[in-house]
Amino acid sequence: MDALVTISGNVGGTVEFKPTRNNSGLASFRVACTPRINRQGSWADGTTQWITFGWSPTLAEKEMRSIGKGDAVLVQGKLRRQAWIGSDGERHERTVIEATSVGHDLTRGTSAFERVQRIDIPEDLDREAGELIARIEAEGPDNQVEDEQFMAGVGN
């Protein structure tokens, strides 16, 4: 069972997308969450917490065209733990959120929705895609290590 979380905040930079060795890609972005605190009758900003999100290329392409630095967003995703060996030879770990849904926070602004057109895929292309996926999966976890090392370095 996945731990699902929803975060509200502001996009802290551009969406970063990098291809990986297996011709897919990984994308990430960071969100700043700054609570408002009532201190003796007046409101002030609390301490900002930065959260890193990662996602698949399918969602990444849409997000790169839809969100920008400073946008108010709501992000829902799955908590994930990443581990990697740094250039210092030490093992590092951090928690990231694998975004499953991202959108503008309409309590803080307006947005316009543009539906993505679906493309019918001929059966032979569908078969070729299945063969490609099977070949990549057969290559084993080496690609995963590269992907984790990439994600570990994004947003630092």
C-alpha positions in Angstrom: 0.0 0.0 0.0 1.4 3.4 -1.0 1.5 6.4 1.3 -0.4 9.1 -0.6 0.1 12.8 0.2 -1.3 16.1 -1.1 0.9 19.2 -0.9 -0.1 22.8 -1.6 2.6 25.4 -2.4 4.4 27.4 -5.0 6.7 26.1 -7.7 10.2 27.0 -6.9 11.9 26.8 -10.3 11.6 25.3 -13.8 10.7 21.7 -14.4 13.9 19.7 -15.0 13.8 16.8 -17.5 16.8 14.6 -18.2 16.8 11.5 -20.5 18.2 8.3 -19.1 20.2 5.5 -20.7 17.1 3.5 -21.6 15.6 6.2 -23.7 13.0 7.2 -21.2 13.5 10.1 -18.9 13.0 11.5 -15.4 11.7 14.9 -14.4 11.5 16.8 -11.2 10.5 20.1 -9.7 10.5 21.6 -6.2 7.6 23.2 -4.3 8.0 25.7 -1.5 5.4 25.4 1.3 5.3 28.4 3.7 2.7 28.3 6.4 1.0 31.5 7.6 1.2 31.9 11.4 -0.9 34.2 13.6 1.5 35.7 16.2 -0.2 37.8 18.8 -2.9 39.0 16.4 -0.8 39.6 13.3 0.0 37.2 10.5 3.6 36.3 9.5 5.3 33.7 7.3 6.5 30.6 9.0 9.6 28.6 7.9 9.5 27.5 4.3 9.8 23.8 3.6 11.1 22.7 0.2 9.7 19.4 -1.3 11.1 17.6 -4.3 8.8 15.9 -6.7 9.7 13.4 -9.4 7.6 11.9 -12.1 7.4 9.9 -15.3 8.0 11.4 -18.8 4.3 11.2 -19.6 3.3 13.6 -16.9 6.5 15.6 -17.2 5.8 16.8 -20.8 2.4 18.1 -19.7 3.7 19.8 -16.6 6.6 21.5 -18.5 3.9 23.2 -20.6 1.5 23.9 -17.8 3.3 25.1 -14.7 6.1 27.7 -14.1 8.1 29.2 -11.3 5.9 30.9 -8.7 2.7 29.1 -9.7 0.4 28.0 -6.9 -0.1 24.2 -7.2 -1.6 21.2 -5.6 0.4 18.0 -6.0 -0.7 14.5 -5.1 1.7 11.7 -5.0 3.4 8.7 -3.4 6.1 9.0 -0.8 9.3 7.3 -2.0 12.7 6.8 -0.3 15.8 7.3 -2.6 19.2 6.1 -1.8 22.4 6.7 -3.7 26.2 6.7 -3.4 27.5 10.3 -3.6 30.8 11.4 -5.2 32.2 11.4 -1.6 31.6 7.6 -1.5 29.0 8.0 1.2 25.5 6.5 1.1 22.8 9.3 1.0 19.0 9.0 1.4 16.1 11.3 1.1 12.3 11.2 0.8 10.7 12.5 -2.4 7.2 12.4 -3.7 6.4 10.6 -7.0 3.8 13.0 -8.4 0.7 11.3 -9.7 -1.4 14.4 -10.2 -0.5 18.1 -10.5 -2.7 21.1 -11.0 -3.0 24.8 -10.3 -4.4 25.7 -6.9 -7.7 27.5 -7.9 -8.2 28.9 -4.4 -5.2 31.2 -5.3 -5.8 32.0 -9.0 -7.4 30.9 -12.2 -6.3 28.5 -14.9 -7.4 27.3 -18.4 -7.5 23.6 -19.2 -6.5 22.2 -22.6 -7.4 18.6 -23.2 -4.6 16.4 -24.7 -5.7 14.8 -27.9 -5.6 11.0 -27.9 -3.8 9.3 -30.7 -5.0 5.9 -31.9 -2.0 3.5 -32.0 -1.9 0.9 -34.7 -1.6 -2.7 -33.3 1.9 -3.2 -34.8 3.1 -0.1 -32.9 1.5 -1.4 -29.7 3.2 -4.7 -30.2 6.6 -3.0 -30.8 6.1 -0.9 -27.6 5.4 -4.1 -25.7 8.6 -5.7 -27.0 10.6 -2.6 -26.2 9.3 -2.6 -22.6 10.1 -6.3 -22.2 13.6 -5.8 -23.5 14.2 -2.9 -21.1 12.8 -4.9 -18.2 15.1 -7.8 -19.1 18.1 -5.5 -18.8 17.7 -5.6 -15.1 18.0 -3.1 -12.3 21.1 -1.3 -13.7 18.9 1.3 -15.4 17.1 1.8 -12.1 20.4 2.6 -10.3 21.2 5.3 -12.9 17.7 6.7 -12.6 17.9 6.9 -8.8 21.3 8.6 -9.0 19.9 11.1 -11.4 16.9 11.8 -9.2 19.1 12.1 -6.2 21.0 14.9 -7.8 17.9 16.8 -9.1 16.9 19.8 -7.1 19.9 19.9 -4.8 
